[in-house]
């Protein structure tokens, strides 16, 4: 997984030619820790690029995209968010909501 920051967000997400899933998370967030291994599996099985953005360290990106709670997953295509999933969910549900199955 890619570590995203305010400094590299534009280059790695907004200018990406491939879809990228951004995981808005924080160290103290229990549900964020629960969804992390599921995202590892999704990345391995679907080849989807996933970036993790620590909201405590990069609050301006969180604010820019209206993220009100974490974990929030935003799927970006061509620099635009096209899908959003809020909360920790089982793998099958995440795959369905992201359009991977």
N, CA, C and O atoms as a GROMACS GRO file, in nm:
protein
  404
    1UNK      N    1   0.083  -0.118   0.000
    1UNK     CA    2   0.000   0.000   0.000
    1UNK      C    3   0.088   0.124   0.000
    1UNK      O    4   0.198   0.125   0.054
    2UNK      N    5   0.036   0.226  -0.061
    2UNK     CA    6   0.108   0.352  -0.074
    2UNK      C    7   0.072   0.443   0.043
    2UNK      O    8  -0.046   0.455   0.078
    3UNK      N    9   0.170   0.505   0.103
    3UNK     CA   10   0.145   0.603   0.208
    3UNK      C   11   0.121   0.738   0.140
    3UNK      O   12   0.210   0.794   0.076
    4UNK      N   13   0.000   0.789   0.156
    4UNK     CA   14  -0.036   0.917   0.095
    4UNK      C   15  -0.023   1.030   0.196
    4UNK      O   16  -0.049   1.013   0.315
    5UNK      N   17   0.017   1.146   0.146
    5UNK     CA   18   0.030   1.267   0.227
    5UNK      C   19  -0.023   1.384   0.145
    5UNK      O   20  -0.052   1.371   0.026
    6UNK      N   21  -0.035   1.497   0.210
    6UNK     CA   22  -0.076   1.618   0.140
    6UNK      C   23   0.022   1.648   0.026
    6UNK      O   24  -0.018   1.694  -0.081
    7UNK      N   25   0.150   1.621   0.050
    7UNK     CA   26   0.254   1.653  -0.048
    7UNK      C   27   0.248   1.563  -0.173
    7UNK      O   28   0.277   1.610  -0.283
    8UNK      N   29   0.211   1.436  -0.158
    8UNK     CA   30   0.214   1.347  -0.275
    8UNK      C   31   0.075   1.311  -0.329
    8UNK      O   32   0.065   1.237  -0.427
    9UNK      N   33  -0.032   1.362  -0.268
    9UNK     CA   34  -0.167   1.324  -0.307
    9UNK      C   35  -0.197   1.357  -0.453
    9UNK      O   36  -0.251   1.274  -0.526
   10UNK      N   37  -0.163   1.478  -0.496
   10UNK     CA   38  -0.193   1.517  -0.634
   10UNK      C   39  -0.121   1.426  -0.733
   10UNK      O   40  -0.181   1.379  -0.829
   11UNK      N   41   0.007   1.403  -0.710
   11UNK     CA   42   0.086   1.321  -0.803
   11UNK      C   43   0.040   1.175  -0.806
   11UNK      O   44   0.025   1.118  -0.914
   12UNK      N   45   0.017   1.116  -0.688
   12UNK     CA   46  -0.012   0.973  -0.681
   12UNK      C   47  -0.160   0.939  -0.700
   12UNK      O   48  -0.192   0.827  -0.740
   13UNK      N   49  -0.249   1.031  -0.671
   13UNK     CA   50  -0.393   1.003  -0.682
   13UNK      C   51  -0.455   1.080  -0.797
   13UNK      O   52  -0.511   1.020  -0.889
   14UNK      N   53  -0.446   1.211  -0.793
   14UNK     CA   54  -0.516   1.293  -0.892
   14UNK      C   55  -0.460   1.279  -1.033
   14UNK      O   56  -0.534   1.293  -1.130
   15UNK      N   57  -0.331   1.251  -1.046
   15UNK     CA   58  -0.268   1.236  -1.177
   15UNK      C   59  -0.251   1.090  -1.218
   15UNK      O   60  -0.190   1.062  -1.322
   16UNK      N   61  -0.302   0.998  -1.139
   16UNK     CA   62  -0.285   0.856  -1.168
   16UNK      C   63  -0.367   0.816  -1.292
   16UNK      O   64  -0.483   0.856  -1.307
   17UNK      N   65  -0.306   0.738  -1.378
   17UNK     CA   66  -0.377   0.689  -1.496
   17UNK      C   67  -0.456   0.562  -1.463
   17UNK      O   68  -0.539   0.518  -1.543
   18UNK      N   69  -0.431   0.504  -1.347
   18UNK     CA   70  -0.500   0.383  -1.301
   18UNK      C   71  -0.594   0.420  -1.186
   18UNK      O   72  -0.569   0.517  -1.114
   19UNK      N   73  -0.700   0.343  -1.167
   19UNK     CA   74  -0.785   0.366  -1.049
   19UNK      C   75  -0.704   0.345  -0.921
   19UNK      O   76  -0.616   0.259  -0.916
   20UNK      N   77  -0.735   0.423  -0.820
   20UNK     CA   78  -0.668   0.409  -0.691
   20UNK      C   79  -0.772   0.427  -0.581
   20UNK      O   80  -0.853   0.520  -0.583
   21UNK      N   81  -0.768   0.336  -0.485
   21UNK     CA   82  -0.857   0.341  -0.370
   21UNK      C   83  -0.783   0.409  -0.256
   21UNK      O   84  -0.675   0.365  -0.216
   22UNK      N   85  -0.842   0.516  -0.202
   22UNK     CA   86  -0.780   0.588  -0.092
   22UNK      C   87  -0.853   0.551   0.038
   22UNK      O   88  -0.974   0.568   0.050
   23UNK      N   89  -0.776   0.501   0.134
   23UNK     CA   90  -0.826   0.463   0.265
   23UNK      C   91  -0.796   0.577   0.362
   23UNK      O   92  -0.680   0.599   0.398
   24UNK      N   93  -0.900   0.649   0.404
   24UNK     CA   94  -0.886   0.755   0.504
   24UNK      C   95  -0.895   0.687   0.641
   24UNK      O   96  -0.997   0.626   0.673
   25UNK      N   97  -0.790   0.696   0.722
   25UNK     CA   98  -0.779   0.621   0.846
   25UNK      C   99  -0.703   0.701   0.950
   25UNK      O  100  -0.651   0.809   0.922
   26UNK      N  101  -0.696   0.647   1.073
   26UNK     CA  102  -0.615   0.704   1.180
   26UNK      C  103  -0.570   0.590   1.273
   26UNK      O  104  -0.637   0.488   1.283
   27UNK      N  105  -0.457   0.611   1.339
   27UNK     CA  106  -0.401   0.509   1.429
   27UNK      C  107  -0.499   0.465   1.537
   27UNK      O  108  -0.506   0.346   1.569
   28UNK      N  109  -0.573   0.558   1.593
   28UNK     CA  110  -0.661   0.531   1.707
   28UNK      C  111  -0.794   0.466   1.668
   28UNK      O  112  -0.872   0.428   1.755
   29UNK      N  113  -0.820   0.452   1.539
   29UNK     CA  114  -0.949   0.406   1.488
   29UNK      C  115  -0.955   0.253   1.481
   29UNK      O  116  -0.891   0.191   1.397
   30UNK      N  117  -1.033   0.194   1.572
   30UNK     CA  118  -1.048   0.048   1.574
   30UNK      C  119  -1.104  -0.009   1.445
   30UNK      O  120  -1.048  -0.105   1.392
   31UNK      N  121  -1.215   0.046   1.392
   31UNK     CA  122  -1.267  -0.006   1.265
   31UNK      C  123  -1.167   0.006   1.150
   31UNK      O  124  -1.168  -0.077   1.059
   32UNK      N  125  -1.081   0.108   1.154
   32UNK     CA  126  -0.978   0.123   1.050
   32UNK      C  127  -0.881   0.004   1.055
   32UNK      O  128  -0.841  -0.048   0.951
   33UNK      N  129  -0.845  -0.036   1.176
   33UNK     CA  130  -0.755  -0.151   1.191
   33UNK      C  131  -0.823  -0.280   1.147
   33UNK      O  132  -0.758  -0.371   1.096
   34UNK      N  133  -0.955  -0.288   1.168
   34UNK     CA  134  -1.029  -0.408   1.126
   34UNK      C  135  -1.035  -0.420   0.974
   34UNK      O  136  -1.029  -0.532   0.921
   35UNK      N  137  -1.047  -0.310   0.903
   35UNK     CA  138  -1.061  -0.315   0.758
   35UNK      C  139  -0.925  -0.329   0.686
   35UNK      O  140  -0.921  -0.369   0.570
   36UNK      N  141  -0.816  -0.297   0.753
   36UNK     CA  142  -0.683  -0.300   0.690
   36UNK      C  143  -0.649  -0.436   0.628
   36UNK      O  144  -0.606  -0.439   0.512
   37UNK      N  145  -0.666  -0.551   0.699
   37UNK     CA  146  -0.633  -0.679   0.636
   37UNK      C  147  -0.726  -0.713   0.519
   37UNK      O  148  -0.685  -0.781   0.425
   38UNK      N  149  -0.849  -0.666   0.525
   38UNK     CA  150  -0.943  -0.688   0.414
   38UNK      C  151  -0.894  -0.612   0.291
   38UNK      O  152  -0.900  -0.664   0.179
   39UNK      N  153  -0.845  -0.491   0.311
   39UNK     CA  154  -0.792  -0.413   0.198
   39UNK      C  155  -0.666  -0.480   0.141
   39UNK      O  156  -0.646  -0.479   0.020
   40UNK      N  157  -0.584  -0.538   0.226
   40UNK     CA  158  -0.466  -0.613   0.179
   40UNK      C  159  -0.511  -0.727   0.086
   40UNK      O  160  -0.451  -0.748  -0.019
   41UNK      N  161  -0.615  -0.799   0.126
   41UNK     CA  162  -0.666  -0.910   0.044
   41UNK      C  163  -0.722  -0.858  -0.089
   41UNK      O  164  -0.695  -0.916  -0.194
   42UNK      N  165  -0.798  -0.750  -0.084
   42UNK     CA  166  -0.856  -0.693  -0.206
   42UNK      C  167  -0.746  -0.649  -0.301
   42UNK      O  168  -0.754  -0.671  -0.422
   43UNK      N  169  -0.642  -0.586  -0.246
   43UNK     CA  170  -0.531  -0.542  -0.330
   43UNK      C  171  -0.463  -0.662  -0.397
   43UNK      O  172  -0.432  -0.659  -0.516
   44UNK      N  173  -0.440  -0.767  -0.320
   44UNK     CA  174  -0.373  -0.886  -0.373
   44UNK      C  175  -0.458  -0.957  -0.478
   44UNK      O  176  -0.406  -1.003  -0.580
   45UNK      N  177  -0.588  -0.967  -0.453
   45UNK     CA  178  -0.674  -1.045  -0.542
   45UNK      C  179  -0.718  -0.968  -0.667
   45UNK      O  180  -0.740  -1.028  -0.772
   46UNK      N  181  -0.731  -0.837  -0.657
   46UNK     CA  182  -0.785  -0.759  -0.769
   46UNK      C  183  -0.682  -0.670  -0.835
   46UNK      O  184  -0.709  -0.609  -0.939
   47UNK      N  185  -0.561  -0.660  -0.776
   47UNK     CA  186  -0.457  -0.576  -0.834
   47UNK      C  187  -0.489  -0.428  -0.826
   47UNK      O  188  -0.432  -0.348  -0.901
   48UNK      N  189  -0.579  -0.392  -0.738
   48UNK     CA  190  -0.618  -0.253  -0.721
   48UNK      C  191  -0.513  -0.180  -0.638
   48UNK      O  192  -0.472  -0.229  -0.533
   49UNK      N  193  -0.471  -0.064  -0.685
   49UNK     CA  194  -0.377   0.016  -0.608
   49UNK      C  195  -0.452   0.081  -0.493
   49UNK      O  196  -0.558   0.141  -0.511
   50UNK      N  197  -0.395   0.068  -0.374
   50UNK     CA  198  -0.458   0.126  -0.255
   50UNK      C  199  -0.358   0.217  -0.186
   50UNK      O  200  -0.242   0.180  -0.163
   51UNK      N  201  -0.405   0.336  -0.152
   51UNK     CA  202  -0.324   0.431  -0.077
   51UNK      C  203  -0.389   0.459   0.056
   51UNK      O  204  -0.511   0.467   0.066
   52UNK      N  205  -0.306   0.474   0.159
   52UNK     CA  206  -0.357   0.502   0.294
   52UNK      C  207  -0.323   0.647   0.328
   52UNK      O  208  -0.208   0.690   0.317
   53UNK      N  209  -0.426   0.722   0.372
   53UNK     CA  210  -0.407   0.860   0.409
   53UNK      C  211  -0.444   0.878   0.556
   53UNK      O  212  -0.561   0.865   0.593
   54UNK      N  213  -0.345   0.907   0.640
   54UNK     CA  214  -0.367   0.927   0.781
   54UNK      C  215  -0.436   1.063   0.799
   54UNK      O  216  -0.377   1.167   0.768
   55UNK      N  217  -0.559   1.061   0.848
   55UNK     CA  218  -0.638   1.184   0.858
   55UNK      C  219  -0.586   1.277   0.967
   55UNK      O  220  -0.605   1.398   0.958
   56UNK      N  221  -0.521   1.224   1.069
   56UNK     CA  222  -0.465   1.309   1.174
   56UNK      C  223  -0.347   1.390   1.120
   56UNK      O  224  -0.325   1.504   1.161
   57UNK      N  225  -0.271   1.330   1.029
   57UNK     CA  226  -0.153   1.397   0.973
   57UNK      C  227  -0.185   1.481   0.849
   57UNK      O  228  -0.106   1.568   0.812
   58UNK      N  229  -0.300   1.455   0.785
   58UNK     CA  230  -0.335   1.522   0.659
   58UNK      C  231  -0.482   1.566   0.659
   58UNK      O  232  -0.558   1.524   0.572
   59UNK      N  233  -0.523   1.649   0.756
   59UNK     CA  234  -0.665   1.684   0.767
   59UNK      C  235  -0.719   1.764   0.648
   59UNK      O  236  -0.839   1.762   0.621
   60UNK      N  237  -0.631   1.835   0.577
   60UNK     CA  238  -0.679   1.917   0.465
   60UNK      C  239  -0.734   1.832   0.350
   60UNK      O  240  -0.828   1.874   0.283
   61UNK      N  241  -0.679   1.714   0.327
   61UNK     CA  242  -0.730   1.626   0.222
   61UNK      C  243  -0.866   1.571   0.265
   61UNK      O  244  -0.959   1.562   0.185
   62UNK      N  245  -0.877   1.534   0.392
   62UNK     CA  246  -1.003   1.485   0.448
   62UNK      C  247  -1.113   1.591   0.429
   62UNK      O  248  -1.224   1.559   0.387
   63UNK      N  249  -1.081   1.714   0.461
   63UNK     CA  250  -1.177   1.825   0.448
   63UNK      C  251  -1.212   1.849   0.302
   63UNK      O  252  -1.329   1.872   0.269
   64UNK      N  253  -1.113   1.845   0.214
   64UNK     CA  254  -1.136   1.870   0.071
   64UNK      C  255  -1.241   1.776   0.011
   64UNK      O  256  -1.319   1.816  -0.075
   65UNK      N  257  -1.242   1.651   0.058
   65UNK     CA  258  -1.334   1.552   0.001
   65UNK      C  259  -1.454   1.525   0.092
   65UNK      O  260  -1.528   1.429   0.069
   66UNK      N  261  -1.474   1.607   0.194
   66UNK     CA  262  -1.592   1.597   0.277
   66UNK      C  263  -1.600   1.470   0.360
   66UNK      O  264  -1.709   1.423   0.391
   67UNK      N  265  -1.486   1.415   0.395
   67UNK     CA  266  -1.483   1.293   0.476
   67UNK      C  267  -1.518   1.331   0.619
   67UNK      O  268  -1.446   1.408   0.683
   68UNK      N  269  -1.629   1.277   0.668
   68UNK     CA  270  -1.678   1.312   0.801
   68UNK      C  271  -1.647   1.207   0.906
   68UNK      O  272  -1.643   1.238   1.026
   69UNK      N  273  -1.624   1.083   0.864
   69UNK     CA  274  -1.594   0.975   0.957
   69UNK      C  275  -1.498   0.878   0.893
   69UNK      O  276  -1.484   0.872   0.771
   70UNK      N  277  -1.431   0.802   0.978
   70UNK     CA  278  -1.336   0.704   0.927
   70UNK      C  279  -1.367   0.568   0.986
   70UNK      O  280  -1.420   0.560   1.097
   71UNK      N  281  -1.335   0.460   0.915
   71UNK     CA  282  -1.270   0.460   0.784
   71UNK      C  283  -1.367   0.502   0.673
   71UNK      O  284  -1.485   0.467   0.673
   72UNK      N  285  -1.313   0.578   0.580
   72UNK     CA  286  -1.383   0.610   0.456
   72UNK      C  287  -1.292   0.569   0.342
   72UNK      O  288  -1.172   0.599   0.343
   73UNK      N  289  -1.349   0.502   0.244
   73UNK     CA  290  -1.275   0.462   0.124
   73UNK      C  291  -1.330   0.540   0.006
   73UNK      O  292  -1.451   0.541  -0.017
   74UNK      N  293  -1.242   0.606  -0.068
   74UNK     CA  294  -1.281   0.675  -0.190
   74UNK      C  295  -1.207   0.613  -0.307
   74UNK      O  296  -1.084   0.604  -0.305
   75UNK      N  297  -1.280   0.571  -0.408
   75UNK     CA  298  -1.220   0.518  -0.530
   75UNK      C  299  -1.208   0.632  -0.630
   75UNK      O  300  -1.308   0.692  -0.670
   76UNK      N  301  -1.084   0.661  -0.670
   76UNK     CA  302  -1.058   0.767  -0.767
   76UNK      C  303  -1.030   0.707  -0.904
   76UNK      O  304  -0.956   0.610  -0.917
   77UNK      N  305  -1.090   0.766  -1.005
   77UNK     CA  306  -1.061   0.733  -1.145
   77UNK      C  307  -1.044   0.864  -1.219
   77UNK      O  308  -1.129   0.953  -1.210
   78UNK      N  309  -0.935   0.877  -1.293
   78UNK     CA  310  -0.905   0.999  -1.368
   78UNK      C  311  -0.909   1.122  -1.279
   78UNK      O  312  -0.957   1.228  -1.320
   79UNK      N  313  -0.858   1.108  -1.157
   79UNK     CA  314  -0.846   1.221  -1.066
   79UNK      C  315  -0.974   1.261  -0.994
   79UNK      O  316  -0.975   1.360  -0.921
   80UNK      N  317  -1.081   1.186  -1.014
   80UNK     CA  318  -1.209   1.219  -0.952
   80UNK      C  319  -1.259   1.104  -0.866
   80UNK      O  320  -1.246   0.988  -0.904
   81UNK      N  321  -1.318   1.135  -0.749
   81UNK     CA  322  -1.377   1.028  -0.669
   81UNK      C  323  -1.505   0.978  -0.736
   81UNK      O  324  -1.595   1.057  -0.766
   82UNK      N  325  -1.514   0.847  -0.758
   82UNK     CA  326  -1.629   0.790  -0.828
   82UNK      C  327  -1.713   0.699  -0.738
   82UNK      O  328  -1.830   0.675  -0.766
   83UNK      N  329  -1.653   0.650  -0.629
   83UNK     CA  330  -1.727   0.565  -0.535
   83UNK      C  331  -1.677   0.594  -0.395
   83UNK      O  332  -1.560   0.626  -0.374
   84UNK      N  333  -1.769   0.583  -0.299
   84UNK     CA  334  -1.734   0.605  -0.159
   84UNK      C  335  -1.797   0.497  -0.073
   84UNK      O  336  -1.914   0.461  -0.091
   85UNK      N  337  -1.719   0.445   0.021
   85UNK     CA  338  -1.767   0.347   0.117
   85UNK      C  339  -1.727   0.399   0.255
   85UNK      O  340  -1.610   0.430   0.279
   86UNK      N  341  -1.823   0.408   0.345
   86UNK     CA  342  -1.797   0.456   0.480
   86UNK      C  343  -1.817   0.342   0.578
   86UNK      O  344  -1.918   0.272   0.574
   87UNK      N  345  -1.719   0.324   0.667
   87UNK     CA  346  -1.729   0.223   0.771
   87UNK      C  347  -1.659   0.094   0.733
   87UNK      O  348  -1.635   0.066   0.616
   88UNK      N  349  -1.628   0.015   0.836
   88UNK     CA  350  -1.566  -0.116   0.815
   88UNK      C  351  -1.675  -0.214   0.773
   88UNK      O  352  -1.778  -0.226   0.839
   89UNK      N  353  -1.650  -0.283   0.664
   89UNK     CA  354  -1.749  -0.379   0.613
   89UNK      C  355  -1.678  -0.508   0.577
   89UNK      O  356  -1.556  -0.509   0.555
   90UNK      N  357  -1.752  -0.618   0.570
   90UNK     CA  358  -1.692  -0.745   0.528
   90UNK      C  359  -1.639  -0.735   0.384
   90UNK      O  360  -1.683  -0.652   0.305
   91UNK      N  361  -1.545  -0.822   0.354
   91UNK     CA  362  -1.478  -0.820   0.224
   91UNK      C  363  -1.576  -0.826   0.107
   91UNK      O  364  -1.566  -0.745   0.015
   92UNK      N  365  -1.669  -0.917   0.109
   92UNK     CA  366  -1.764  -0.932  -0.002
   92UNK      C  367  -1.845  -0.803  -0.023
   92UNK      O  368  -1.870  -0.762  -0.136
   93UNK      N  369  -1.885  -0.741   0.086
   93UNK     CA  370  -1.962  -0.618   0.077
   93UNK      C  371  -1.877  -0.504   0.019
   93UNK      O  372  -1.924  -0.427  -0.064
   94UNK      N  373  -1.752  -0.495   0.064
   94UNK     CA  374  -1.662  -0.393   0.009
   94UNK      C  375  -1.640  -0.415  -0.141
   94UNK      O  376  -1.645  -0.320  -0.219
   95UNK      N  377  -1.616  -0.539  -0.179
   95UNK     CA  378  -1.594  -0.569  -0.321
   95UNK      C  379  -1.716  -0.530  -0.403
   95UNK      O  380  -1.703  -0.473  -0.512
   96UNK      N  381  -1.834  -0.559  -0.352
   96UNK     CA  382  -1.958  -0.527  -0.425
   96UNK      C  383  -1.976  -0.375  -0.436
   96UNK      O  384  -2.008  -0.324  -0.543
   97UNK      N  385  -1.956  -0.304  -0.325
   97UNK     CA  386  -1.976  -0.160  -0.326
   97UNK      C  387  -1.873  -0.088  -0.414
   97UNK      O  388  -1.902   0.018  -0.468
   98UNK      N  389  -1.754  -0.147  -0.427
   98UNK     CA  390  -1.652  -0.088  -0.511
   98UNK      C  391  -1.661  -0.134  -0.657
   98UNK      O  392  -1.584  -0.089  -0.742
   99UNK      N  393  -1.754  -0.224  -0.685
   99UNK     CA  394  -1.772  -0.271  -0.821
   99UNK      C  395  -1.666  -0.369  -0.867
   99UNK      O  396  -1.635  -0.376  -0.986
  100UNK      N  397  -1.609  -0.444  -0.773
  100UNK     CA  398  -1.503  -0.538  -0.807
  100UNK      C  399  -1.553  -0.678  -0.835
  100UNK      O  400  -1.478  -0.762  -0.885
  101UNK      N  401  -1.679  -0.706  -0.803
  101UNK     CA  402  -1.738  -0.838  -0.830
  101UNK      C  403  -1.866  -0.823  -0.909
  101UNK      O  404  -1.931  -0.923  -0.942
   0.00000   0.00000   0.00000
